[in-house]
Amino acid sequence: MIRKLLIANRGEIAARIIRTCRSLGIRTVAVYSDADARADYVLQADEAVHIGAAPAPQSYLNIDAILRAARHTHADAIHPGYGFLSERAHFAQAVIDAGLTWIGPSPEVITLMGDKRRAKLALKAIPLVPGYNGDDQENAIFHAEAEAIGYPVMVKAAAGGGGRGMRIVTSASTLEDALEGARHEALQAFGDSTLLLEKYIERPRHIEVQILGDAAGHVAALGERECSIQRRHQKIIEETPSPALTSIQREAICAAAVSIGQQIGYLNAGTVEFILDQAGNFYFLEMNTRLQVEHPVTEAAFNIDLVEWQIRIAEGAPLPAEGFPSQAQRHAIEARLYAEDPSSGFLPSTGAILRAKLGDTVRIDAGLGDEVSTYYDPMLAKLIASAPTRAEAIRKLDYALSQITLLGIRHNAGFLRRVIAYSDFQSGSFDTGFIERHADLLPDPPPPPHVWIAAAIAKLKLDGAGIFWRNNPYRPIRQTFAINTLEQSVFLTPHTPDQFSISVEDQHFTVRTFPDQPEWLEIDAVRHYLPVANLDDAWWVQTPEAIYALNWVSPLPAGISQSSSQGSLLSPMPGQIVKILVKTGQQVNKGDLLLVIEAMKMEHRITAPYDGQVAALHFEAGQPVQSGVKLLDLMPSE
Ligand code: ADP
């Protein structure tokens, strides 16, 4: 029996595992890096051990430090969560060698399934995407194989995960470029540059099956999860049952997943991923030998606790003799709340979390700290709604998303609402290209006057509104803010400290504030919940539709001109320069690749915003860069 379990992970997944352990009466040990010293999950655990500096290799990927923490605290089991070390066979082996219980499959199975090529070669009678899984990694071989498969093809890292090392190639002319890029990314991310080829399936759906296997060799499927709403090949909305499957297809895909589990002797919880083509054929993609981020939809639809089953199986318990229900009893849907900006290519957003209120109308798995750093995945929380029907579950999710207040960083709650409100989503007819095809859903709506008003009032109150209204009773006070290049002045005439006449964009409003309820504003007799927070001159306003970041513009003329014309020559985010493709003095054309920055596990390509000549490079490859700094000078051509 497990009495004390160490969680080799952080954030929402650590908090999630702690919840189940508490219900089972198992003590928990959290581990944390410098960056997570004040994170929620650390406080929720019964014990916590500091394991190192913020960069993951020095903490969450440091096997020695984690095993030392387990020894010090006398933990008898380790749960790896997902990401980090969860699919590293040598970590599983080290845990077992240390005499601890490993919550997961055997190291051999992790190794086999961790290599997409070997996994495919090992499976019998399972439909595979046509492709090349050979050892020979010469470019010439890939050319020949791609011709044989037929373009478009997909280049993938054999060790891949998280969408990294993956490229779609539409013609032979761009294959070598894609191979080179994928190899580089794969080597950086996984220490292994082996690639494979797959036929690129047009407009596919991503459908995966949750399985559980016990020590006696029984394998059961717990329905499928539809994960086709993706950005950058990464899931953001998941649900079960899939609106795409007939019951016959469901039975077939679950049977294939169970067969895979049986063929490899799968123990514990795992996920078999498939791709479904437009004709309704499904093909095995890969297997994840761990719990998935999206496991809560299965839990909600099947009324089951998967972490509890993981622990029980690790303790040697069998799957229930009567089996699990073969079909979901409810519809469940999950949305991932990310610190990112959909309108600028989903760039991760970092910074202090000034205020967070995530709501309580649906299940929310969160693990917030007081800041979002560049060190880890930018996922903040997951919202999981379930109901008897899909339409009702979507309605609950939409409401829950509208309740989110998260100030200080950009996040995607408004975008998620726009996605699930879209007719094709509601009718269930979508595929993995949905977001790419609906660029119109990316930008937040323009700020309504309420947003400018809320910021202006908050600023006035911070400055001491009382002084203003007493000293200048008849002159409106002007507050100017900017959102990117859009500047707006708000004119406030205070009548009392809590009553104002306000004009914005030539519209006039009567506004009341409430000293005890600073987040509420009454605007023309209607009360609005408009939480605001600021850090220096950055003012954040949350509405149910979007998060707005306003910059207060000083009325003083000196030195405040904005450098928006620099465009993409500024570092979009803190990170590291991976590659510089130009030299000082070089002539470049608009759109040419100048340099590549890596941050938060993603590569960002900085391209020339106009024709010109490189006048100066401010960094070298390998150097860290802060957000917003100028990377190079580009003199525009005449
Ligand atoms: P990773 O392990 O990096 O997440 P996967 O192999 O699981 O990569 O694929 C991730 C996503 O990429 C899939 O959900 C799907 O959207 C897309 N994808 C993968 N393989 C193909 C393919 N052969 N054709 C079309 N899309 C694919």
Boltz pocket constraint, residues with backbone or C-beta under 6 A from the ligand:
constraints:
  - pocket:
      binder: B
      contacts: [[A, 129], [A, 154], [A, 156], [A, 160], [A, 161], [A, 162], [A, 163], [A, 164], [A, 166], [A, 198], [A, 199], [A, 200], [A, 201], [A, 202], [A, 204], [A, 206], [A, 227], [A, 230], [A, 233], [A, 234], [A, 273], [A, 275], [A, 285], [A, 286], [A, 432]]
      max_distance: 6.0
